Amino acid sequence: MNYKKLLTTGDVASHCQVSYETVSNWIKSGKLKSHATPGRHRRISREDFIDFLGAHDMPPLDAPPSRPERRRLLLVDDEPAILNLITRYFQRHEAPYELRTANDGFEAGLQMARFRPDLVVLDLMMPHVDGFRVCKLIRSNPQMCDTGILVVTGYASDENIEKAMAEGADRWLAKPFEPAELAQQIERILTARGKPVLGHTIPSR
């Protein structure tokens, strides 16, 4: 992008780590100069973009692109195959997450204190301390009140889902699920809680 004379809205969004909608709003409000091509696409001159960055104290155009901020995810499930499936999927797609795993509710409690995750993927049915109890413990701790919770279960009855949501879960997902579907739910929860991972999107398939 550094050698282009004309930049697209996608170039601007990528450099500033914002959405296309944000760039469009900058253009509509007159903060960012642009012109329309015959095909009605918006283009921004390199010089105008440099002026815009300087005026709004943003990273200069020649600065190296910032890496997506890594969010901390705790995966809690008593099925090793599920933990391996999710972990391998995120690694394959180079997702900007720092991962920890736990195979029961007791270990999850320890990991919560040590790791302080931004989001917990939580199986409801586990030995010793079930997911309902873990969910309640998270929500009752003031230091963890902004932690996202995505519950997953192979017993997605109305009663279980209602109880999980009442205990403070943000969303739920029935087993079996596709890893891409799980990733999309995670991104929605992080975005809703003001912790979006900008500049990175997990493929839908």
Secondary structure as GFF3:
##gff-version 3
##sequence-region A 1 205
A	DSSP	beta_strand	6	8	.	.	.	ID=ss1
A	DSSP	alpha_helix	9	16	.	.	.	ID=ss2
A	DSSP	alpha_helix	20	28	.	.	.	ID=ss3
A	DSSP	beta_strand	35	36	.	.	.	ID=ss4
A	DSSP	beta_strand	42	45	.	.	.	ID=ss5
A	DSSP	alpha_helix	46	55	.	.	.	ID=ss6
A	DSSP	beta_strand	71	76	.	.	.	ID=ss7
A	DSSP	alpha_helix	80	92	.	.	.	ID=ss8
A	DSSP	beta_strand	97	102	.	.	.	ID=ss9
A	DSSP	alpha_helix	105	115	.	.	.	ID=ss10
A	DSSP	beta_strand	119	123	.	.	.	ID=ss11
A	DSSP	alpha_helix	131	140	.	.	.	ID=ss12
A	DSSP	three_ten_helix	142	144	.	.	.	ID=ss13
A	DSSP	beta_strand	148	153	.	.	.	ID=ss14
A	DSSP	alpha_helix	158	166	.	.	.	ID=ss15
A	DSSP	beta_strand	171	174	.	.	.	ID=ss16
A	DSSP	alpha_helix	179	192	.	.	.	ID=ss17
###
